[in-house]
Amino acid sequence: MIINDIQLTNIGAYRGKNYFDFRTDNTKNVILVGGENGAGKTTLLNAIKLGLFGSYGYGYKTESAEYYKRVQSILNQNAKRLNEDNFRIKLEFSLVDEFERTDYVLHRYWKFTNKSLKESFDLIANGKHLSEYETDLFQSKLKEIMPPQLLDLCLFDGEEIARIVNEDLLSDYLKKLSRIVFNLDLFETLESDLESYASQTLDVKKMESIEQDLYELNKVEREFKTNLLNQNDKLKQLNEEKTELEDEYNRLKIDFEKYGGLVKSEREEIIRTMNNLEMERKQNQEKIRDFVSNLLPFYLTKSLISNTREQIKDEESLQLYKQLDKKLTQDNLNKILDSVTIDTSQSNDLRNNLLNLMKPEHEVTPIHGSSFSESSLIENMYHKVNSERKEACQSIIEDNKNKLNELQVLREKLKVNDTTNEFSDMITNMETIQQKIVNHNNEISQLEQSHLENRTKLESTLMAIEKIQSTLRDDDKTKSSFLESQKIIALSRRFREIQLKKKLQEVQIESSNMLKRIFRKHNYVTSIIIEPETYNVILLDSNKEQIEKTTLSAGEKQILLISIIWAIFKCSGRKVPFIFDTLLGRLDKTHKAALLKEFIPNCGKQAIILSTDTEIDEDHYILLKDHISKEYMLDFNVARKETNILMQYFPFKGSEVRL
């Protein structure tokens, strides 16, 4: 595995987005990261492991509460205090499996939901987003190709190496390292599983009907797998076409905006303004339509309304006059006058005077004979036509006219933009591409749904097949299966022994050669022997006599261990990044120089060195400079409690990385 780059967002002291490019070339294999203690070097290492393996990297099988507690402890404190919700590790790395290289982009991020931390995981392989099922397969494969314990073994931690040397743990360490690096632990697991299998004893049964069911289920399984394979190919094709369409659309959009077309936001603002004007005009037209249909006819017959109103008033007076004339008879009037002790001789004059008060001023011929409600309607309409509604309607008409002029100006502006020869084709193409993208999205969504259904059915079928196969396997277990398993176990153990001896012989040669190149005492140790049974390390001088390891200094013991570890990885054929964390702190100047000139440049395709300025000073930097592909410095800001990434190593201060 080769790490190409890593991006940390609000992880540890890394506030906001922070980026490291770890790409190297054939002549420069070193990534140098400098920083004082507490600047963030250890956080960077932990982030690589956490990003790759999540809870599994901490030894948890699932995302437990204890795991989330550990994750919370490495999230940036300022970002949590400000309730930010963007905590992310992005890793780009390459894996070679079965001679095929695959480039991966991994996103592992965390968000708080109701004060509870939740983790999400996304994976892209060679530009393709992997489904949940494919992601699960990848994580299983990653644990086989590059398990967390192997990544730990790739880390040359100066303090850990010193502890192994000081506590005389060399043999135990080499045993653990060899088992994992040479994949011998897989054979041990196989042997354990075979022992467990062979110990089982079940009764013999006839299973003809179950075998028939198994035959039918196998047919169904093949159909589902064929469908899923075809759907995967179709999804891949659709996603590639969609990506091409999106790229083409973005290119047209950039050209359109670059060469004078209205930018999207401006164009949308014009369309939004036009829509608002149209809506206001529509509302005004409703008011005008209401005025025209309800009041305009009465405005046109305003004098007739006035005459009708006067006619109705006269008719009401005439009606009152007639009613009073009918009720005010001579006898009734005399009775009234007698009751108030007034002279009745003039009753006739009184009656006429009273009637004249009610009598219309001119001769009235009844026309309408309207009721009270009808006369009220006429009175109401009279007041409406004499109000200022006409002026209000004229104002609305004028406003609509102005809005129409505005619309014409905006339409012309949009038309000029959209129909100009240089842009009309662009717009047409953009709209066509957008529609194709929509169609692709719909087709992809439907296909993914069908794919999910088929996968669910396949999983159910596989479970049914596994259940039947388990029953048949149990049925076929006999003493012969026990004997066969014992043969396989014996063969596996023999293979492990031969393979280990062969690999350790290669390791002895490589580590001896490296030790000769690094050791200050030239030809003091001429060969290294590692016993396969005990992993005890024996040192021989030029006379083939054994050298006591106790005669070596602490620094020389570290050089010995480093040489053997490097040789084990080289002989395994594994492509892994080597990470050196304060490796040189306990070594003298001569051994430091030898490691930097002989060991580091030859330790692999990618060597990531984490160092303080006292460990690799300016003199050592010059020795290493020709092999440095990228260099960074971690500068911790005490006031802001965050780490800034500078583009040069001590003591040369560069500018901060801008993302």
C-alpha positions as CSV (number, residue, x, y, z in Angstrom):
1,M,0.0,0.0,0.0
2,I,1.2,3.5,-0.8
3,I,-0.3,6.6,0.8
4,N,-0.8,9.3,-1.8
5,D,-2.2,12.1,0.3
6,I,-4.2,12.8,3.4
7,Q,-6.6,15.7,4.3
8,L,-7.5,16.3,7.9
9,T,-10.5,18.5,8.8
10,N,-10.8,19.6,12.4
11,I,-8.8,16.6,13.7
12,G,-6.7,17.2,16.8
13,A,-4.8,20.4,16.5
14,Y,-5.5,20.6,12.8
15,R,-8.2,23.3,12.6
16,G,-10.2,23.5,9.3
17,K,-8.8,21.7,6.2
18,N,-5.2,20.6,6.3
19,Y,-3.5,18.7,3.4
20,F,-0.4,16.6,3.1
21,D,0.8,15.3,-0.3
22,F,2.8,12.1,0.2
23,R,3.5,11.2,-3.4
24,T,7.1,10.3,-4.3
25,D,9.0,9.3,-7.4
26,N,11.7,6.8,-8.2
27,T,14.6,9.0,-7.2
28,K,13.1,10.8,-4.2
29,N,11.3,8.6,-1.8
30,V,11.3,10.7,1.4
31,I,8.5,12.8,2.8
32,L,10.0,14.9,5.6
33,V,7.6,16.3,8.3
34,G,9.2,18.5,11.0
35,G,7.7,19.8,14.1
36,E,8.4,20.4,17.8
37,N,6.9,18.1,20.4
38,G,3.2,18.6,20.6
39,A,2.9,20.1,17.1
40,G,0.8,17.3,15.7
41,K,3.1,14.5,14.4
42,T,1.5,11.8,16.5
43,T,-2.0,13.0,15.5
44,L,-1.0,12.6,11.9
45,L,0.0,9.0,12.5
46,N,-3.2,8.2,14.4
47,A,-5.3,9.8,11.7
48,I,-3.9,7.5,9.1
49,K,-4.7,4.4,11.1
50,L,-8.2,5.8,12.1
51,G,-9.0,6.8,8.6
52,L,-8.1,3.4,7.2
53,F,-9.6,1.1,9.8
54,G,-12.0,3.0,12.0
55,S,-13.1,1.1,15.1
56,Y,-11.2,-2.0,13.9
57,G,-7.9,-0.1,14.2
58,Y,-8.5,0.4,17.9
59,G,-9.4,-3.3,18.4
60,Y,-13.2,-2.8,18.4
61,K,-15.3,-5.1,16.3
62,T,-18.1,-2.4,16.0
63,E,-18.6,1.3,16.5
64,S,-19.1,1.0,20.2
65,A,-19.7,3.8,22.8
66,E,-16.1,3.3,23.9
67,Y,-14.8,3.8,20.3
68,Y,-16.8,7.0,19.9
69,K,-15.4,8.2,23.2
70,R,-11.9,7.8,21.8
71,V,-12.9,9.5,18.5
72,Q,-14.3,12.5,20.4
73,S,-11.0,12.9,22.2
74,I,-9.2,13.5,18.9
75,L,-11.7,15.9,17.4
76,N,-10.7,19.6,17.4
77,Q,-11.8,21.3,20.6
78,N,-12.5,24.7,19.1
79,A,-14.6,23.2,16.3
80,K,-16.7,21.3,18.9
81,R,-17.0,24.3,21.1
82,L,-18.4,26.4,18.1
83,N,-20.9,23.5,17.3
84,E,-19.3,22.9,13.9
85,D,-20.3,19.7,12.3
86,N,-17.4,18.9,9.9
87,F,-14.8,16.4,11.2
88,R,-13.2,14.4,8.4
89,I,-10.3,12.3,7.4
90,K,-9.7,11.9,3.7
91,L,-7.1,9.4,2.5
92,E,-5.9,8.7,-1.1
93,F,-3.9,5.5,-1.4
94,S,-3.0,2.8,-3.9
95,L,-3.2,-1.0,-3.4
96,V,-1.8,-3.7,-5.7
97,D,-3.9,-6.9,-5.6
98,E,-3.3,-9.8,-8.0
99,F,-0.9,-7.6,-10.1
100,E,-3.6,-5.0,-10.5
101,R,-3.2,-1.5,-9.0
102,T,-6.3,0.3,-7.7
103,D,-6.4,3.9,-6.6
104,Y,-8.7,4.6,-3.6
105,V,-10.2,7.7,-2.1
106,L,-11.5,7.1,1.4
107,H,-13.7,9.5,3.4
108,R,-14.3,8.9,7.1
109,Y,-16.3,11.6,8.8
110,W,-18.2,12.3,11.9
111,K,-21.3,14.5,12.8
112,F,-23.1,15.2,15.9
113,T,-26.8,14.3,15.9
114,N,-28.8,15.2,19.0
115,K,-25.4,15.5,20.8
116,S,-24.6,11.9,19.8
117,L,-21.6,11.3,17.5
118,K,-22.2,9.3,14.3
119,E,-19.6,8.0,11.8
120,S,-20.0,7.8,8.0
121,F,-17.8,6.1,5.5
122,D,-17.4,6.6,1.8
123,L,-15.0,4.9,-0.7
124,I,-14.1,5.6,-4.3
125,A,-12.1,3.1,-6.3
126,N,-10.6,4.2,-9.6
127,G,-13.1,7.1,-9.7
128,K,-16.1,4.9,-9.0
129,H,-18.2,5.2,-5.8
130,L,-18.5,1.8,-4.2
131,S,-21.8,0.5,-3.0
132,E,-22.3,-0.5,0.6
133,Y,-21.8,-4.1,-0.3
134,E,-18.6,-3.4,-2.3
135,T,-17.3,-1.2,0.6
136,D,-17.8,-4.1,3.0
137,L,-15.9,-6.4,0.7
138,F,-13.1,-3.9,0.4
139,Q,-12.8,-3.5,4.2
140,S,-12.5,-7.3,4.5
141,K,-9.8,-7.3,1.8
142,L,-7.9,-4.4,3.4
143,K,-7.7,-6.3,6.7
144,E,-6.1,-9.2,4.8
145,I,-3.7,-7.1,2.6
146,M,-2.8,-4.4,5.2
147,P,-4.1,-5.2,8.7
148,P,-3.7,-2.6,11.4
149,Q,-1.0,-4.6,13.2
150,L,1.0,-4.6,9.9
151,L,0.7,-0.9,9.7
152,D,1.9,-0.7,13.3
153,L,4.9,-2.8,12.3
154,C,5.7,-0.4,9.4
155,L,6.1,2.4,12.0
156,F,9.7,2.7,13.1
157,D,9.0,4.4,16.4
158,G,12.3,5.4,18.1
159,E,10.9,5.0,21.6
160,E,9.4,1.6,20.8
161,I,12.6,0.3,19.2
162,A,14.5,1.5,22.2
163,R,12.1,-0.3,24.6
164,I,12.4,-3.6,22.6
165,V,16.2,-3.3,22.8
166,N,16.4,-2.3,26.5
167,E,13.9,-5.0,27.6
168,D,15.5,-7.7,25.4
169,L,12.3,-8.3,23.5
170,L,14.0,-8.8,20.1
171,S,13.1,-12.5,19.6
172,D,9.4,-12.0,20.5
173,Y,9.2,-9.0,18.3
174,L,10.7,-10.8,15.3
175,K,8.4,-13.8,15.8
176,K,5.3,-11.5,15.7
177,L,6.7,-9.5,12.8
178,S,7.5,-12.6,10.7
179,R,4.2,-14.3,11.3
180,I,2.3,-11.3,10.0
181,V,4.6,-10.1,7.2
182,F,5.0,-13.6,5.7
183,N,1.3,-14.4,6.1
184,L,2.1,-17.4,8.3
185,D,-0.6,-16.4,10.8
186,L,-3.1,-17.4,8.0
187,F,-1.9,-20.9,8.0
188,E,-2.0,-21.1,11.8
189,T,-5.7,-20.0,11.6
190,L,-6.3,-22.6,8.9
191,E,-4.9,-25.3,11.1
192,S,-6.9,-24.2,14.1
193,D,-10.1,-24.3,12.0
194,L,-9.3,-27.7,10.6
195,E,-8.8,-29.1,14.1
196,S,-12.2,-27.7,15.2
197,Y,-13.8,-29.2,12.1
198,A,-12.2,-32.6,12.5
199,S,-13.5,-32.9,16.1
200,Q,-17.1,-32.7,15.0
201,T,-19.2,-35.9,14.8
202,L,-22.6,-36.1,13.2
203,D,-25.0,-38.9,12.2
204,V,-25.2,-40.0,8.5
205,K,-28.5,-39.2,6.7
206,K,-30.0,-39.4,3.3
207,M,-30.7,-36.0,1.8
208,E,-32.1,-36.6,-1.7
209,S,-34.9,-33.9,-1.4
210,I,-32.5,-31.4,0.0
211,E,-30.0,-32.0,-2.8
212,Q,-32.8,-31.3,-5.3
213,D,-33.5,-28.0,-3.5
214,L,-29.9,-27.2,-3.6
215,Y,-29.8,-27.8,-7.4
216,E,-32.7,-25.4,-7.9
217,L,-31.2,-22.8,-5.6
218,N,-27.9,-22.9,-7.4
219,K,-29.7,-22.1,-10.7
220,V,-31.4,-19.1,-9.1
221,E,-28.1,-18.0,-7.6
222,R,-26.5,-18.0,-11.1
223,E,-29.4,-16.0,-12.5
224,F,-29.1,-13.4,-9.8
225,K,-25.3,-13.1,-10.1
226,T,-25.7,-12.7,-13.9
227,N,-28.3,-10.0,-13.4
228,L,-26.1,-8.2,-10.8
229,L,-23.1,-8.4,-13.1
230,N,-25.1,-6.9,-16.0
231,Q,-26.5,-4.2,-13.7
232,N,-23.1,-3.3,-12.4
233,D,-21.8,-3.0,-15.9
234,K,-24.8,-0.8,-16.8
235,L,-24.4,1.3,-13.7
236,K,-20.7,1.8,-14.4
237,Q,-21.5,2.8,-18.0
238,L,-24.3,5.2,-16.9
239,N,-22.1,6.8,-14.2
240,E,-19.3,7.3,-16.7
241,E,-21.7,8.8,-19.2
242,K,-23.2,11.0,-16.5
243,T,-19.7,12.2,-15.5
244,E,-18.9,13.0,-19.1
245,L,-22.1,15.0,-19.4
246,E,-21.5,16.9,-16.2
247,D,-17.9,17.7,-17.4
248,E,-19.3,18.9,-20.7
249,Y,-22.0,20.9,-19.0
250,N,-19.5,22.6,-16.7
251,R,-17.2,23.3,-19.6
252,L,-20.0,25.0,-21.5
253,K,-21.1,26.9,-18.4
254,I,-17.6,28.2,-17.9
255,D,-17.3,29.3,-21.5
256,F,-20.8,30.9,-21.4
257,E,-19.9,32.9,-18.3
258,K,-16.4,33.7,-19.5
259,Y,-17.3,35.1,-22.9
260,G,-20.1,37.4,-22.1
261,G,-23.1,35.4,-21.3
262,L,-25.1,36.4,-18.3
263,V,-23.8,34.6,-15.3
264,K,-26.2,32.1,-13.8
265,S,-27.0,34.2,-10.8
266,E,-27.7,37.3,-12.9
267,R,-29.8,35.4,-15.4
268,E,-31.8,33.8,-12.6
269,E,-32.3,37.2,-11.0
270,I,-33.7,38.6,-14.2
271,I,-36.0,35.7,-14.6
272,R,-37.1,36.0,-11.0
273,T,-37.8,39.8,-11.5
274,M,-39.8,39.0,-14.7
275,N,-41.9,36.4,-12.9
276,N,-42.6,38.9,-10.1
277,L,-43.6,41.6,-12.6
278,E,-45.9,39.1,-14.4
279,M,-47.5,38.2,-11.2
280,E,-48.2,41.8,-10.2
281,R,-49.5,42.5,-13.7
282,K,-51.8,39.5,-13.4
283,Q,-53.1,40.8,-10.0
284,N,-53.7,44.3,-11.5
285,Q,-55.5,42.8,-14.5
286,E,-57.8,41.0,-12.1
287,K,-58.6,44.3,-10.5
288,I,-59.2,46.0,-13.9
289,R,-61.3,43.1,-15.0
290,D,-63.4,43.4,-11.9
291,F,-63.8,47.1,-12.4
292,V,-64.8,46.7,-16.1
293,S,-67.3,43.9,-15.4
294,N,-68.9,45.4,-12.3
295,L,-68.6,49.3,-12.4
296,L,-67.7,50.4,-15.8
297,P,-71.2,50.1,-17.3
298,F,-72.5,52.3,-14.5
299,Y,-69.8,54.9,-15.1
300,L,-70.9,55.0,-18.7
301,T,-74.5,55.6,-17.6
302,K,-73.7,57.8,-14.7
303,S,-76.4,60.4,-15.6
304,L,-79.0,57.6,-15.9
305,I,-78.0,56.4,-12.4
306,S,-78.5,59.9,-11.0
307,N,-81.9,60.2,-12.8
308,T,-83.0,56.8,-11.5
309,R,-82.0,57.8,-8.0
310,E,-84.0,61.0,-8.2
311,Q,-86.9,59.2,-9.8
312,I,-86.9,56.6,-7.0
313,K,-86.8,59.4,-4.4
314,D,-89.8,61.1,-6.1
315,E,-91.7,57.8,-6.3
316,E,-91.0,57.3,-2.6
317,S,-92.4,60.8,-1.8
318,L,-95.4,60.1,-4.0
319,Q,-96.0,56.8,-2.3
320,L,-95.8,58.5,1.1
321,Y,-98.2,61.2,-0.2
322,K,-100.7,58.7,-1.4
323,Q,-100.5,56.7,1.9
324,L,-101.0,59.9,3.9
325,D,-103.9,61.0,1.7
326,K,-105.5,57.6,2.2
327,K,-105.1,57.6,5.9
328,L,-105.7,61.2,6.7
329,T,-109.5,61.3,6.0
330,Q,-111.6,64.2,7.2
331,D,-113.1,62.1,10.0
332,N,-109.7,61.0,11.2
333,L,-108.3,64.5,11.1
334,N,-111.3,65.9,13.0
335,K,-110.8,63.3,15.7
336,I,-107.2,64.3,15.9
337,L,-108.1,68.0,16.2
338,D,-110.8,67.3,18.8
339,S,-108.2,65.4,20.9
340,V,-105.9,68.4,20.9
341,T,-108.7,71.0,21.3
342,I,-108.0,72.8,18.0
343,D,-110.7,74.5,15.9
344,T,-112.0,72.0,13.4
345,S,-113.2,74.6,11.0
346,Q,-109.8,74.8,9.4
347,S,-109.2,71.1,9.3
348,N,-109.4,71.0,5.5
349,D,-106.6,73.6,5.1
350,L,-104.5,71.7,7.6
351,R,-105.0,68.5,5.7
352,N,-103.9,70.1,2.4
353,N,-100.9,71.7,3.9
354,L,-99.8,68.4,5.4
355,L,-100.3,66.6,2.1
356,N,-98.4,69.3,0.3
357,L,-95.4,68.6,2.5
358,M,-95.2,65.1,1.2
359,K,-96.3,65.8,-2.4
360,P,-93.4,65.8,-5.0
361,E,-92.5,69.2,-6.4
362,H,-93.4,68.1,-9.9
363,E,-95.7,65.7,-11.5
364,V,-94.3,62.2,-11.1
365,T,-95.3,59.2,-13.2
366,P,-94.5,56.0,-11.3
367,I,-91.9,53.8,-13.3
368,H,-89.9,51.6,-11.0
369,G,-92.0,50.8,-8.0
370,S,-88.8,49.7,-6.3
371,S,-88.5,48.0,-2.9
372,F,-86.4,49.3,-0.1
373,S,-83.5,46.9,-0.9
374,E,-83.6,47.8,-4.6
375,S,-83.5,51.5,-3.8
376,S,-80.6,50.8,-1.5
377,L,-78.7,49.1,-4.3
378,I,-79.3,52.2,-6.5
379,E,-78.1,54.5,-3.8
380,N,-75.0,52.4,-3.2
381,M,-74.1,52.3,-6.9
382,Y,-74.6,56.1,-7.1
383,H,-72.1,56.6,-4.4
384,K,-69.6,54.2,-6.1
385,V,-69.7,55.9,-9.4
386,N,-69.2,59.2,-7.7
387,S,-66.2,58.0,-5.7
388,E,-62.5,57.9,-6.8
389,R,-62.5,54.3,-8.0
390,K,-62.2,55.4,-11.5
391,E,-59.0,57.3,-10.8
392,A,-57.7,54.2,-8.8
393,C,-58.4,52.0,-11.8
394,Q,-56.6,54.4,-14.1
395,S,-53.6,54.3,-11.8
396,I,-53.6,50.5,-12.0
397,I,-53.8,50.6,-15.8
398,E,-50.8,53.0,-15.8
399,D,-48.9,50.8,-13.4
400,N,-49.5,47.8,-15.6
401,K,-48.3,49.8,-18.6
402,N,-45.0,50.6,-16.8
403,K,-44.5,47.0,-15.7
404,L,-45.1,45.9,-19.3
405,N,-42.3,48.3,-20.4
406,E,-40.0,46.9,-17.7
407,L,-40.8,43.4,-18.9
408,Q,-40.0,44.3,-22.4
409,V,-36.6,45.7,-21.4
410,L,-35.8,42.5,-19.4
411,R,-37.0,40.2,-22.2
412,E,-34.9,42.0,-24.7
413,K,-31.9,41.8,-22.4
414,L,-32.4,38.0,-21.9
415,K,-33.2,37.5,-25.6
416,V,-30.0,39.3,-26.7
417,N,-28.1,37.1,-24.3
418,D,-29.7,33.9,-25.2
419,T,-30.0,34.4,-28.9
420,T,-26.6,35.9,-29.7
421,N,-24.9,33.6,-32.2
422,E,-22.0,32.8,-29.8
423,F,-24.3,31.7,-26.9
424,S,-27.5,30.3,-28.5
425,D,-25.8,27.0,-29.3
426,M,-24.3,26.9,-25.8
427,I,-27.7,27.4,-24.1
428,T,-29.3,24.8,-26.3
429,N,-26.5,22.4,-25.6
430,M,-26.6,23.1,-21.9
431,E,-30.3,22.5,-21.7
432,T,-30.0,19.3,-23.7
433,I,-27.2,18.1,-21.5
434,Q,-29.1,19.0,-18.4
435,Q,-32.1,16.9,-19.6
436,K,-29.8,14.0,-20.4
437,I,-28.3,14.2,-16.9
438,V,-31.8,14.1,-15.4
439,N,-32.6,11.1,-17.5
440,H,-29.4,9.4,-16.5
441,N,-30.1,10.1,-12.8
442,N,-33.6,8.6,-13.1
443,E,-32.2,5.6,-14.9
444,I,-29.4,5.2,-12.4
445,S,-31.9,5.5,-9.5
446,Q,-34.2,2.8,-10.9
447,L,-31.2,0.5,-11.7
448,E,-29.8,0.9,-8.2
449,Q,-33.2,0.1,-6.7
450,S,-33.4,-3.0,-8.9
451,H,-29.8,-3.8,-8.1
452,L,-30.6,-3.6,-4.4
453,E,-33.6,-5.9,-4.7
454,N,-31.6,-8.4,-6.7
455,R,-28.8,-8.3,-4.1
456,T,-31.2,-8.8,-1.3
457,K,-32.7,-11.8,-3.1
458,L,-29.2,-13.2,-3.8
459,E,-28.2,-12.9,-0.2
460,S,-31.4,-14.8,0.8
461,T,-30.7,-17.4,-1.8
462,L,-27.0,-17.7,-0.6
463,M,-28.2,-18.1,3.0
464,A,-30.6,-20.9,1.9
465,I,-27.8,-22.6,-0.1
466,E,-25.3,-22.3,2.8
467,K,-27.9,-23.8,5.2
468,I,-28.4,-26.8,2.9
469,Q,-24.6,-27.2,2.2
470,S,-24.0,-27.1,5.9
471,T,-26.5,-29.9,6.4
472,L,-24.9,-31.9,3.6
473,R,-21.4,-31.3,4.9
474,D,-22.4,-32.4,8.4
475,D,-24.0,-35.5,6.8
476,D,-20.8,-36.4,5.0
477,K,-18.5,-36.0,8.0
478,T,-16.9,-39.4,8.7
479,K,-13.6,-40.7,10.0
480,S,-12.2,-40.2,6.5
481,S,-12.8,-36.4,6.8
482,F,-11.0,-36.4,10.1
483,L,-8.0,-38.2,8.6
484,E,-8.0,-35.8,5.6
485,S,-8.0,-32.8,7.8
486,Q,-5.1,-34.2,9.8
487,K,-3.2,-34.6,6.6
488,I,-3.8,-31.0,5.6
489,I,-2.8,-29.8,9.1
490,A,0.4,-31.7,8.9
491,L,1.1,-30.4,5.4
492,S,0.3,-26.8,6.5
493,R,2.7,-27.1,9.5
494,R,5.4,-28.5,7.3
495,F,4.9,-25.7,4.7
496,R,5.2,-23.1,7.5
497,E,8.4,-24.5,8.7
498,I,10.0,-24.7,5.2
499,Q,8.6,-21.2,4.2
500,L,9.9,-19.6,7.5
501,K,13.4,-21.1,7.1
502,K,13.5,-20.0,3.5
503,K,12.4,-16.5,4.3
504,L,14.7,-16.1,7.3
505,Q,17.6,-17.2,5.2
506,E,16.9,-14.3,2.8
507,V,16.4,-12.0,5.8
508,Q,19.8,-13.0,7.2
509,I,21.5,-12.0,4.0
510,E,19.7,-8.7,3.5
511,S,20.0,-7.6,7.1
512,S,23.7,-8.5,7.2
513,N,24.4,-6.4,4.1
514,M,22.5,-3.4,5.5
515,L,24.2,-3.7,8.9
516,K,27.7,-3.6,7.3
517,R,26.7,-0.4,5.4
518,I,25.4,1.4,8.5
519,F,27.6,0.2,11.4
520,R,30.4,2.5,12.4
521,K,32.5,-0.5,13.3
522,H,33.2,-1.8,9.7
523,N,33.2,-5.6,9.4
524,Y,32.6,-5.9,13.1
525,V,29.5,-8.0,12.4
526,T,29.8,-9.9,9.1
527,S,26.7,-12.1,9.3
528,I,23.4,-12.5,11.2
529,I,21.8,-15.8,12.0
530,I,18.1,-16.0,13.1
531,E,17.0,-19.4,14.5
532,P,13.6,-20.4,13.1
533,E,12.4,-22.1,16.2
534,T,13.3,-19.5,18.8
535,Y,13.9,-16.4,16.6
536,N,17.1,-15.9,18.6
537,V,19.5,-13.6,16.8
538,I,23.1,-14.6,16.6
539,L,25.9,-12.3,15.4
540,L,29.1,-13.6,13.9
541,D,32.4,-11.8,13.2
542,S,34.8,-12.3,10.3
543,N,36.1,-15.5,12.0
544,K,32.6,-16.9,12.3
545,E,32.8,-16.6,16.0
546,Q,29.7,-15.5,17.9
547,I,29.5,-11.9,19.2
548,E,27.7,-11.3,22.4
549,K,24.9,-8.8,21.8
550,T,25.5,-7.3,25.2
551,T,28.8,-5.8,23.9
552,L,26.8,-3.6,21.5
553,S,25.8,-0.1,22.6
554,A,22.1,0.9,22.8
555,G,22.4,2.8,19.5
556,E,24.0,-0.2,17.8
557,K,21.3,-2.5,19.0
558,Q,18.7,-0.1,17.5
559,I,20.7,-0.2,14.2
560,L,20.6,-4.1,14.3
561,L,16.8,-4.2,14.9
562,I,16.1,-1.6,12.2
563,S,18.2,-3.6,9.7
564,I,16.3,-6.9,10.5
565,I,12.9,-5.2,10.3
566,W,13.7,-3.7,6.9
567,A,15.1,-7.0,5.6
568,I,11.9,-8.8,6.7
569,F,9.7,-6.4,4.8
570,K,12.0,-6.4,1.7
571,C,12.0,-10.3,1.6
572,S,8.2,-10.4,1.9
573,G,7.7,-8.4,-1.3
574,R,5.1,-6.2,0.4
575,K,4.9,-2.6,-0.9
576,V,4.3,-0.6,2.3
577,P,5.1,2.9,3.5
578,F,7.8,3.1,6.1
579,I,7.1,5.7,8.8
580,F,9.9,6.9,11.0
581,D,8.9,8.7,14.2
582,T,11.8,10.4,16.1
583,L,14.0,7.4,15.0
584,L,17.3,9.2,15.2
585,G,17.0,10.8,18.7
586,R,19.1,8.2,20.5
587,L,21.8,7.7,17.8
588,D,25.2,9.3,17.6
589,K,26.1,11.6,14.7
590,T,27.9,8.9,12.7
591,H,25.1,6.4,12.9
592,K,22.6,9.1,12.1
593,A,24.5,10.0,8.9
594,A,24.8,6.4,7.9
595,L,21.0,5.8,8.3
596,L,20.3,8.9,6.3
597,K,22.7,8.1,3.5
598,E,22.5,4.3,3.3
599,F,19.3,3.1,4.9
600,I,16.5,5.7,4.3
601,P,17.0,6.1,0.5
602,N,16.9,2.3,0.1
603,C,14.1,1.4,2.5
604,G,11.3,1.5,0.0
605,K,9.2,3.5,-2.4
606,Q,7.9,5.7,0.4
607,A,9.6,6.8,3.6
608,I,7.7,9.3,5.8
609,I,10.0,10.8,8.4
610,L,8.6,12.7,11.5
611,S,11.3,14.7,13.2
612,T,12.2,17.5,15.5
613,D,14.8,20.2,14.5
614,T,17.3,18.7,16.9
615,E,16.9,15.2,15.5
616,I,17.5,16.2,11.9
617,D,19.4,19.5,12.0
618,E,20.6,21.5,9.1
619,D,23.7,19.2,8.5
620,H,21.5,16.0,8.5
621,Y,19.0,17.8,6.3
622,I,21.7,18.5,3.7
623,L,22.6,14.7,3.7
624,L,19.0,13.8,3.0
625,K,18.0,16.7,0.7
626,D,18.6,14.9,-2.6
627,H,16.1,12.2,-1.6
628,I,13.3,14.5,-0.3
629,S,10.2,14.6,-2.5
630,K,8.0,16.7,-0.2
631,E,8.8,18.6,3.0
632,Y,6.5,20.1,5.6
633,M,6.8,21.8,9.0
634,L,4.1,21.7,11.7
635,D,4.0,25.1,13.5
636,F,1.7,25.0,16.6
637,N,0.1,28.4,17.4
638,V,-0.2,28.5,21.1
639,A,-2.7,31.4,21.3
640,R,-5.1,29.8,18.8
641,K,-4.3,26.2,19.9
642,E,-4.0,25.0,16.3
643,T,-1.3,23.6,14.0
644,N,-0.4,25.3,10.7
645,I,1.3,23.4,7.9
646,L,4.3,25.1,6.4
647,M,5.9,24.0,3.1
648,Q,9.5,23.9,4.2
649,Y,11.5,22.1,6.9
650,F,13.4,23.7,9.8
651,P,14.7,26.3,9.9
652,F,13.4,27.6,6.7
653,K,9.9,29.0,7.2
654,G,7.7,28.8,4.2
655,S,4.2,29.9,3.6
656,E,1.2,28.1,5.0
657,V,-0.5,25.5,2.7
658,R,-3.6,27.0,1.1
659,L,-6.4,24.6,0.2
